[in-house]
């Protein structure tokens, strides 16, 4: 996994995930509701796996050459 999202934590809060992705929490919530971002429900708490966030980034990369 990339060091960009490797915080040493198993799961991130919405605030931490949004900060890591450099988007607003509101945008993150919208992406979650649309099924674009995987999430984990722990009771009423929503958490995000840093590895899932990295996978989402990798899937959305466009342009340039990949080697």
N, C-alpha and C positions, 0 to 999 in steps of 0.2 A: 504494500500500500504506500502511497505517496506520503512524504513527510508533511505535506500541506495540511492534511486533516488528521494526522497521527497525534492526538492529544494525550494518549495514554489512558483515556477513559473508554469504557465499554460502550456507553451510550451518551448522546448529547441532548441537552434540552433544546427547545425551539429557539431560544435566544442564541445559544452557542452554535447551533447548526446554521442559523441565518447569518451569523457573524462569519463563520467559516466559509460560507458560500458567497459572502459579500452581497447579500440581498436583504430586504426587509423581512421581518417576521410575517407581515401580512402576505407578502408574495410567497413565502414558504408555506403558510397555511393554505393558500389558494392552490399551490402545486400539490400539496398533500391531499386536499379535497378532490382534485382532478385525477388523482392516482398517479401522478408523475414522480412522486418521491416516496419511497418505501418508509414506513414508520413502525414503531413498536408501541403498543398500548400496554401500560402497566397500571391497571385500575383506570383512573381518569387521567393519568399522566401520559403525555405523548413524548416519545424519545426517538432519536435518530441514530442509526449505526453509522459511524464514520466510513466504514468500508462501503456501505450502500451509497453514501453521498459521493464517494470517489467514483464508484461505478456509474452513477448518474452523470457525473462530469465527463467521464471517458466516453460514454455513449453519445454525448451531445457535441463532442469536438468536431469541428468542421474546418475545411481548408487546410492548406499546407500539405506537406508530404509526410506520410507515415512510413517509417522504415521498419 
